[in-house]
Amino acid sequence: DVGTPRLAMSPATAMFPTSIESLDWVNPDHVVTVACAAFAAWCLVASWVTGTHSHVDRLWSITPAVYAGVYAYMSAFDARCTLMASLVAVWGARLTYNFARKGGYSAGEQDYRWPVLQGLAILGNPVAWQIFNVSFIAAYQHFLLLLISAGPMSVAFAMRGTPLMFTGPDLIATVCFISFLALETAADEQQWRFQNAKKKVKGFPRDRRARDDYARGVLTR
């Protein structure tokens, strides 16, 4: 059928070149795979240089937008690809802003859980920790980010040229995304205000009804 988009293979397998020789620089799946490897390598080297391990956290909201942007650009800004990339960019901007105002990009800042894990007996050995650093912190987390964003974008890229319909699945997906974005943005602000109040920021009005929640450290209602 000439009018039906053709998917030669599933996005999960099409995404990965089988060798250096098979790299196709006009295939966005291959381009984002190389970008993912570069991001992972940078975070690994940065962890060795700085001795901290939250470099993936700093890129968590950025790399999906980069991957989505690659697909939009290489589709010649097809309507569906561009819409999806724009939504990913807005979501990433929300996460980046929220992470930045919490001090996530400050020099030396690190998720408290990495030192906790490093203190475990099974990971206390320097060799064991570096294996974990390479395999999970640098490689697996970036691979996960690649699949989350590039998977759907690969499907959209394969459908490029087909009309963007705001009367069916395209409309439902867009409305759901925007609704979740609004909900998460409101939740971010509530969390920010709550955490600041919990720390007794001078002049911040504490809600007496949330006394137990302040003591617990988590807003439960």
Solvent accessible surface area in square Angstrom, and as a share of the most:
residue,aa,sasa,rsa
1,D,153,0.79
2,V,161,0.92
3,G,64,0.61
4,T,82,0.48
5,P,52,0.33
6,R,194,0.71
7,L,91,0.45
8,A,79,0.61
9,M,109,0.49
10,S,58,0.37
11,P,28,0.18
12,A,58,0.45
13,T,84,0.49
14,A,22,0.17
15,M,1,0.00
16,F,69,0.29
17,P,32,0.20
18,T,128,0.75
19,S,51,0.33
20,I,140,0.71
21,E,154,0.69
22,S,44,0.28
23,L,42,0.21
24,D,58,0.30
25,W,151,0.53
26,V,116,0.67
27,N,41,0.21
28,P,3,0.02
29,D,13,0.06
30,H,19,0.09
31,V,31,0.18
32,V,0,0.00
33,T,25,0.14
34,V,51,0.29
35,A,25,0.19
36,C,12,0.07
37,A,63,0.49
38,A,60,0.46
39,F,46,0.19
40,A,16,0.12
41,A,54,0.42
42,W,141,0.49
43,C,4,0.03
44,L,27,0.13
45,V,78,0.45
46,A,13,0.10
47,S,4,0.03
48,W,140,0.49
49,V,119,0.68
50,T,78,0.45
51,G,51,0.49
52,T,21,0.12
53,H,12,0.05
54,S,5,0.03
55,H,15,0.06
56,V,2,0.01
57,D,34,0.18
58,R,35,0.13
59,L,29,0.14
60,W,88,0.31
61,S,10,0.07
62,I,65,0.33
63,T,0,0.00
64,P,19,0.12
65,A,28,0.22
66,V,58,0.33
67,Y,0,0.00
68,A,0,0.00
69,G,31,0.30
70,V,29,0.17
71,Y,1,0.00
72,A,4,0.03
73,Y,153,0.58
74,M,55,0.25
75,S,10,0.07
76,A,88,0.68
77,F,122,0.51
78,D,21,0.11
79,A,57,0.44
80,R,22,0.08
81,C,0,0.00
82,T,46,0.27
83,L,43,0.22
84,M,51,0.23
85,A,12,0.09
86,S,51,0.33
87,L,28,0.14
88,V,34,0.20
89,A,47,0.36
90,V,72,0.41
91,W,66,0.23
92,G,7,0.07
93,A,62,0.48
94,R,30,0.11
95,L,54,0.27
96,T,38,0.22
97,Y,136,0.52
98,N,16,0.08
99,F,61,0.26
100,A,47,0.36
101,R,55,0.20
102,K,100,0.42
103,G,23,0.22
104,G,6,0.06
105,Y,80,0.30
106,S,56,0.36
107,A,109,0.84
108,G,59,0.57
109,E,77,0.34
110,Q,48,0.21
111,D,34,0.17
112,Y,159,0.61
113,R,139,0.51
114,W,22,0.08
115,P,63,0.40
116,V,92,0.53
117,L,55,0.27
118,Q,74,0.33
119,G,65,0.63
120,L,81,0.40
121,A,104,0.81
122,I,137,0.69
123,L,24,0.12
124,G,46,0.44
125,N,86,0.44
126,P,101,0.64
127,V,103,0.59
128,A,28,0.22
129,W,6,0.02
130,Q,66,0.30
131,I,112,0.57
132,F,39,0.16
133,N,1,0.01
134,V,67,0.38
135,S,60,0.39
136,F,74,0.31
137,I,5,0.03
138,A,4,0.03
139,A,46,0.35
140,Y,103,0.39
141,Q,20,0.09
142,H,0,0.00
143,F,82,0.34
144,L,61,0.31
145,L,3,0.02
146,L,2,0.01
147,L,63,0.31
148,I,98,0.50
149,S,7,0.05
150,A,0,0.00
151,G,16,0.16
152,P,67,0.42
153,M,1,0.00
154,S,10,0.06
155,V,53,0.31
156,A,2,0.02
157,F,29,0.12
158,A,25,0.20
159,M,64,0.28
160,R,114,0.42
161,G,72,0.69
162,T,36,0.21
163,P,98,0.62
164,L,43,0.21
165,M,104,0.46
166,F,98,0.41
167,T,114,0.66
168,G,19,0.18
169,P,111,0.70
170,D,28,0.14
171,L,70,0.35
172,I,113,0.57
173,A,64,0.50
174,T,17,0.10
175,V,79,0.45
176,C,57,0.34
177,F,55,0.23
178,I,88,0.45
179,S,59,0.38
180,F,118,0.49
181,L,29,0.14
182,A,62,0.48
183,L,115,0.57
184,E,64,0.29
185,T,67,0.39
186,A,52,0.40
187,A,45,0.35
188,D,19,0.10
189,E,73,0.33
190,Q,109,0.49
191,Q,82,0.37
192,W,70,0.25
193,R,123,0.45
194,F,17,0.07
195,Q,50,0.22
196,N,31,0.16
197,A,1,0.01
198,K,65,0.28
199,K,143,0.61
200,K,149,0.63
201,V,70,0.40
202,K,201,0.85
203,G,79,0.76
204,F,52,0.22
205,P,102,0.64
206,R,97,0.35
207,D,57,0.30
208,R,220,0.80
209,R,185,0.68
210,A,10,0.08
211,R,177,0.64
212,D,89,0.46
213,D,4,0.02
214,Y,24,0.09
215,A,93,0.72
216,R,136,0.50
217,G,18,0.17
218,V,88,0.51
219,L,73,0.37
220,T,84,0.49
221,R,177,0.65
